Amino acid sequence: MLAQAWLFPGLTFASLCLEDGVPEEQRTYVQDDAGNDISIGLLEGAWAAGNLTTRIAEVLIQEALGFHAKTHSKLGASGLSLIYGVGGCIDFDNPTNQRCGEKETTVDWRL
């Protein structure tokens, strides 16, 4: 998250993090099997390094690669949660039954 300007008087913040980043209006979507435009989904871990690495990945996907990306609102409770989530498991935080392979994983970004 960008720091508020009142915390650092005299500094200005650009809308892009990378000097030659792709602006939002020029980014493209990936498509699902039905041809619908979707953003690349990210899962974030519920710890400081999880937040930082997700923010870095989001900037690189959006600004360096030029794709839309969204981070799921639910935080992964452990490092394994993120692996299960990326692997397509429906209940990625469940320690005993992650429900992998039952159906295609989708994320409702309106959460």
N, C-alpha and C positions, 0 to 999 in steps of 0.2 A: 504494500500500500504506500502511496506517495505521502511524504510528510506534509503537514499543513504549512502553508506559507508563513503563518504567524509564528511558527516555531523557529523558523530560520529567516529572519528579516533580511531583505536584500537579495535573496536567492529567488530565481524563477525556475519553474518546473515545466519541461516540455511535455507534450502529450505522448511522445515516444521516448522510450528508454535508450534505444540505439540510434546513433546519429544518422545512419542510413536505413532505418527501419521502414517496413512497409506500413503505410497508414491504414487505419481500420477500413476505410471505404474502398481500398484496393485489395483487401484480403479475400481469399476464396474459401469456399466450404468444401468438405469432402461429402461424398454421397453414400447413403445406405443402399441396401440391395434393391429397394423400391425406387431409387433415383431421387430421394428427398435430400435436400441440403441439410447437413448437420455439422456442428462444430466438433473439433477434436476434444474429447472428454479427458479430464484429468482428475485424479483422486489425490487428496492431500492428507498427510499424516498429522495427527493431533499433537505435534511437538514442534519446537522451534525450527529444527533442521528440516522437518517435513514441510513446514510453511515456506521456508526459504527456497528449497529445491523446487517446489511446485511453482513459485513465482518466477524463478529462473527459467524453468521449462516453458511456462506460459509466454514469457517474453520472447524466447527463442522461436517457439512455434508460430507466434503471431507476427513478430517483427522481422525475424531473420528468414523464416520459411514462407511467410505470407498467408497463413491459414487462420481461420477463426478458431479460438479455443475457449473452453469454459471449464471451470473447476466445480466439481460436485459440491453441494452444500454440506453433505455429511462427511465428517472427518474420519479417516481410517484410524482405528484404535491401536494398531500395531503395524510393524513392517510387513508382516504376513498378510494383513488386510489389503494392503496396496497390491501385493502380488496376486492375491485371489481376485481382486477387483479388475485388474488389467487382464487376468486370465478368463474373465467372463463369468465369474461366480456371482450369483444373485444376492446372497447374504454374506458378503465378504468379511463382515466383522464377527460372524458367528464362529466361536472357537472349535466347535465340534462338527458342524454340518454347514458348509459354505454354499451348498446347493449348486455345485458346478455342473455344467453340461445339460441342465434341464431345458433351457431355452436361450435365445439370444439376449444378452444383457443390453438393456437400454437405460438411459438416465433421463429423468424428467428435470430439465434445467430450470423449470419454474419453481422448484423446491426452495 
